[in-house]
Amino acid sequence: MVMRKAQVIGLSSREAIFNRNLGESMVDLKSMLDFTEFKNVKDIEHHFYKIAQHLFYNYELQTKSDQALKITDLELYIYHGDGFKDEEMHKHHSQMTSGRFYVHRHHQNQSVFKKPSHIGIDITCGSPFSCYGGILIRETKKGDEFLSCSKTVLELIGSQYTDLRRKRWDESEVALLHKLDDSSVFNGPAIIIDTPKVSNDMPVWTARRKAVSDKNPFLKHQFRAISCHSSKSIKKLELVSHNLKKAA
């Protein structure tokens, strides 16, 4: 398992050093987490599927306790000024960055994290002043156990509590959520790590996003991507091009 680099210097200096040492595949992933050049839905969908294929089959999440989580289900949310205004986007300032974690907050009070049963986490894919972007991690797999987005957050912060029916977070959990929130996905409390590479033709299934308002004009688009390792039934889902790299 890839070991986390020692965190003994300031954040900006540490990230600068880490960026210089990023492997080629990590550099590729980091550069992919930017949607500003895509102006139509089809291009946005296709680029999202390429990112999903990478995250499903070439990377894993490594938790604070060094547990490995395989990502199996993702949803895309994008909002920018060129006519692509997805009202489901939280539009938190951290979603104008890329390659960072955004822990979900209340719409009415963005200084407060959502309660345990409604918490979620994004990998940000926005850009300063022009685009809000987030890729919601809907499901992960730990060994043989599938984790919902809420349970994934608990796993990422190493919470000792497992009851999602609680109305509020413990103070110790809030501190851990703040450490995870807006941290780099490449060099933070939880990180994305390389896994042994598989072929470029691993399948990605797509679907409409779950629990999106019927009034949202983007409801008809396939902004959800699901891997072959997911707990979801894939029989009725649309299979996109196997070799997304060649199809680009």
C-alpha positions in Angstrom: 0.0 0.0 0.0 1.2 3.5 -0.8 2.3 5.3 2.4 1.2 8.8 3.1 4.0 11.4 3.0 5.1 12.9 6.3 3.1 16.0 7.1 5.7 18.1 9.0 5.8 21.4 7.0 3.3 24.1 6.2 0.3 23.3 3.9 1.3 25.4 1.0 4.9 24.3 1.0 3.9 20.7 1.5 1.5 20.8 -1.4 4.1 22.5 -3.7 6.6 19.8 -2.9 4.0 17.0 -3.4 2.9 18.5 -6.7 6.5 18.3 -8.0 6.6 14.6 -7.1 3.2 13.6 -8.5 3.4 10.5 -10.7 2.3 10.9 -14.3 -1.1 9.3 -13.7 -1.8 11.6 -10.8 -0.8 14.6 -12.9 -3.2 13.4 -15.6 -6.0 13.0 -13.1 -5.4 16.4 -11.6 -5.5 18.1 -15.0 -8.7 16.2 -15.9 -10.6 17.7 -12.9 -11.4 20.9 -14.9 -14.5 21.4 -16.9 -14.1 25.0 -18.0 -13.3 24.2 -21.6 -16.5 22.2 -22.1 -19.5 24.2 -23.3 -22.1 21.6 -24.1 -23.7 18.7 -22.3 -22.4 15.9 -24.4 -18.8 17.0 -24.0 -19.3 17.4 -20.2 -20.9 14.0 -20.0 -18.1 12.3 -21.9 -15.3 14.0 -19.9 -17.1 13.0 -16.7 -17.2 9.3 -17.9 -13.4 9.4 -18.5 -12.8 10.7 -15.0 -15.1 8.1 -13.6 -13.3 5.3 -15.4 -10.0 6.4 -14.0 -11.4 6.7 -10.4 -13.2 3.4 -10.6 -10.4 1.2 -11.9 -7.0 3.0 -11.4 -7.4 4.7 -8.0 -8.7 4.1 -4.5 -9.4 6.3 -1.5 -7.1 5.8 1.4 -8.6 6.8 4.8 -6.9 8.4 7.8 -6.4 4.9 9.2 -5.0 3.6 5.9 -8.1 1.7 4.9 -8.6 1.4 1.2 -12.0 2.3 -0.3 -12.8 1.5 -3.9 -15.0 4.1 -5.6 -18.0 2.5 -7.3 -20.7 5.2 -7.9 -20.3 8.9 -8.8 -22.5 11.9 -9.7 -21.5 15.1 -11.4 -22.7 18.6 -10.5 -21.6 21.7 -12.6 -22.5 25.4 -12.6 -20.9 28.0 -14.7 -21.9 31.2 -16.4 -21.9 30.0 -20.0 -25.6 28.9 -19.8 -24.9 25.7 -17.8 -26.5 26.4 -14.5 -27.3 23.3 -12.5 -29.4 24.5 -9.6 -28.5 21.4 -7.6 -25.0 22.7 -7.1 -24.3 24.0 -3.6 -22.1 26.8 -5.0 -19.8 26.7 -2.0 -16.6 28.7 -2.5 -14.5 25.5 -2.2 -16.3 24.1 -5.3 -14.5 26.8 -7.3 -11.4 24.7 -6.9 -10.3 21.3 -8.3 -8.8 18.3 -6.7 -10.0 19.0 -3.2 -12.7 17.5 -0.9 -15.9 19.4 -0.2 -17.9 18.1 2.7 -21.6 18.9 2.2 -23.1 21.8 4.1 -26.6 23.2 4.6 -27.9 25.3 1.8 -29.3 28.0 4.2 -26.2 28.0 6.4 -23.0 27.0 4.7 -21.0 27.2 7.9 -22.8 24.1 9.2 -22.2 20.6 8.0 -25.3 18.5 7.1 -26.4 16.0 9.7 -24.9 12.5 9.6 -27.7 10.9 7.6 -27.5 13.5 4.9 -23.8 14.2 4.7 -22.0 13.7 1.5 -18.6 14.5 0.0 -17.4 15.7 -3.4 -14.1 15.7 -5.3 -14.1 19.3 -6.5 -13.8 20.0 -10.2 -14.4 23.7 -10.5 -12.2 26.7 -11.3 -11.7 30.1 -9.7 -14.3 32.8 -10.7 -15.8 30.8 -13.5 -17.1 27.4 -12.6 -18.5 25.5 -9.6 -17.9 21.8 -9.9 -18.3 18.7 -7.7 -18.2 15.0 -8.2 -20.3 13.4 -5.5 -18.9 10.0 -4.2 -22.2 8.1 -3.9 -20.8 4.8 -2.9 -17.5 3.1 -2.0 -16.5 -0.5 -1.3 -14.5 -1.6 1.7 -13.5 -5.2 1.3 -16.9 -6.9 0.7 -18.9 -4.1 2.3 -20.6 -1.3 0.3 -20.7 2.1 2.0 -23.2 4.8 1.2 -22.0 8.4 0.8 -22.7 9.1 4.4 -20.9 6.0 5.7 -18.0 6.9 3.4 -17.6 10.2 5.1 -17.6 8.4 8.5 -14.9 6.1 7.2 -12.8 8.9 5.8 -12.7 10.8 9.1 -12.2 7.7 11.2 -15.3 8.3 13.3 -15.9 5.9 16.2 -19.7 6.4 15.8 -21.7 4.4 13.3 -25.3 5.5 14.0 -26.4 7.7 11.1 -29.8 8.5 12.7 -28.1 11.0 15.0 -29.4 14.5 14.7 -26.0 16.1 15.2 -22.2 15.4 15.1 -20.0 14.9 18.1 -17.6 17.7 18.7 -14.6 15.5 17.9 -16.2 14.5 14.5 -16.8 18.2 13.6 -13.1 18.9 14.1 -12.3 15.9 11.8 -14.8 17.1 9.2 -13.1 20.5 9.2 -9.7 18.9 8.6 -11.1 16.8 5.7 -13.1 19.7 4.2 -11.2 21.7 1.5 -8.1 19.4 1.9 -6.2 18.2 -1.2 -7.3 14.8 -2.5 -3.7 14.1 -3.3 -2.1 15.1 0.0 -4.5 15.5 2.9 -6.1 13.5 5.8 -7.6 11.2 3.2 -6.0 10.8 -0.2 -6.5 9.2 -3.6 -3.8 6.6 -4.3 -2.7 4.7 -7.4 -3.7 1.0 -7.7 -2.3 -1.5 -10.2 -3.4 -0.4 -13.6 -6.1 -2.2 -15.6 -6.9 -2.0 -19.3 -8.4 1.1 -20.8 -11.6 -0.7 -21.8 -13.2 -1.3 -18.4 -16.9 -0.6 -18.6 -18.7 2.4 -17.2 -22.5 2.4 -16.8 -24.5 5.7 -16.7 -27.8 6.8 -15.3 -29.7 9.9 -14.3 -28.7 11.3 -11.0 -30.7 10.2 -7.9 -33.0 12.5 -5.9 -32.8 15.4 -8.3 -35.7 17.8 -8.4 -38.2 17.2 -11.2 -37.9 20.9 -12.1 -34.1 20.6 -12.8 -33.6 20.9 -16.6 -30.6 18.6 -16.4 -32.6 15.7 -15.0 -32.6 14.0 -18.4 -28.8 13.9 -18.7 -26.7 11.0 -17.7 -24.7 12.7 -14.9 -24.2 9.5 -12.9 -21.5 6.9 -13.5 -21.4 3.4 -12.0 -18.6 0.8 -12.1 -18.9 -2.9 -12.6 -18.0 -3.3 -8.9 -21.1 -1.4 -7.6 -23.8 -2.9 -5.5 -26.4 -1.5 -8.0 -28.1 -3.6 -10.6 -26.6 -2.6 -14.0 -29.0 -4.6 -16.2 -31.1 -1.6 -17.1 -28.4 1.0 -17.2 -26.7 2.4 -20.3 -23.2 1.2 -21.1 -21.0 3.9 -22.5 -18.0 3.3 -24.7 -15.6 0.7 -23.2 -12.5 2.5 -24.4 -13.2 6.1 -23.4 -9.6 7.1 -24.0 -9.7 6.2 -27.6 -13.2 7.7 -28.0 -12.1 11.1 -26.8 
